Each structure stands twice: as C-alpha cells, then as structure tokens.
Amino acid sequence: MKTIKNFVAVAALSLVSFGSFAQSITASASTLDAAEAQIAAQAHQAGASYKITGARFDNGAYVSAELVK
C-alpha cells in the first residue's frame, strides 16, 4: 500500500514540475519574420528561449512556440 501511495505522489509531482517549465505562446503578423520577431521578444521578456512548434501563412503569418526556461 505504501508503494502505491509513493508512486502516485511521484507521478503527481512529475506532472506539476513538467507543466511549470513549458509555456505556449503565439504571435501573428504580416510576415513570418515579423511573427517570429514577436515570439523572440516575448521569450526575451520572459527570460527564456523558445522553440517554434507551428507556423502558417493565410492572409497573414501565425506562429506558435513553446518557451523553455
């Protein structure tokens, strides 16, 4: 029984700590370069680096990224 409680506690703490490191952000602009510049500015303001997770261009550029601290 104690082993099960420990496993559940470790699993819960792992999920909490994983969620605290990653944050999704988005930006839109007229060009992909301008949208990425907005992402870079948001990352710089948060004191983090970023990884682009998606981008599309439909009457404007839309970029999503994940901040990594």
N, C-alpha and C positions, 0 to 999 in steps of 0.2 A: 504494500500500500504506500509506503514511504517513497519507493522508487517511482511510482506513478505520479505522486504529488511533485516530486523533484523534476520529472520530465515535463509536466505541464507548466511548472514555473519557469523552467529554462526556455521552453518554446514560446511562452508569452513574452518574456524579456527579449528574446531574439527578434520577435516581430516588432516590438516597440523600438528597439535600437535601430533596426533596419529602416523604419519609417522616418526616423529623425535625421538620417543622412541625405536622403534624396528629396528634392522638391522639383516639381514640374513647373515650367514657365512657358509662356507663348508670346509671340510678337507678330505684328503684321505691318507691312509697308508696301511701297510701290515696287520695290526690287528685292531680290533675295539678299543682296549685300546689305541693304538698309535694315532688313528684318534681322539679319544676323548681328549687325551692329547694335541693335536694341537688346538682343539676347546677351551680348557681351557686356553691355552697360549694366544690365540687371545683375549679371553674375558678379561683376566688379563691385557693385553696390553691396551685394550680399557677402562679399569676401570669399567667393567660391569660384571654381572652374565650372565649365559646362560641357555637356555632350549633346549634340543635336540628335533628336530622336525621330524627327519627321519634318518634311518641308513640302510645300506645294505652291503652285502658281496658277491662280484662277482670278483674273481681273485684279490681281494683287498678290503679294507674296505672304505666305503664312508659314511660320517656323515654330516648332515646339522643341523644347530642350529640357534636360534634367540637370539641375545644379548638383555639384559634387563638392562636398567640403572636406 
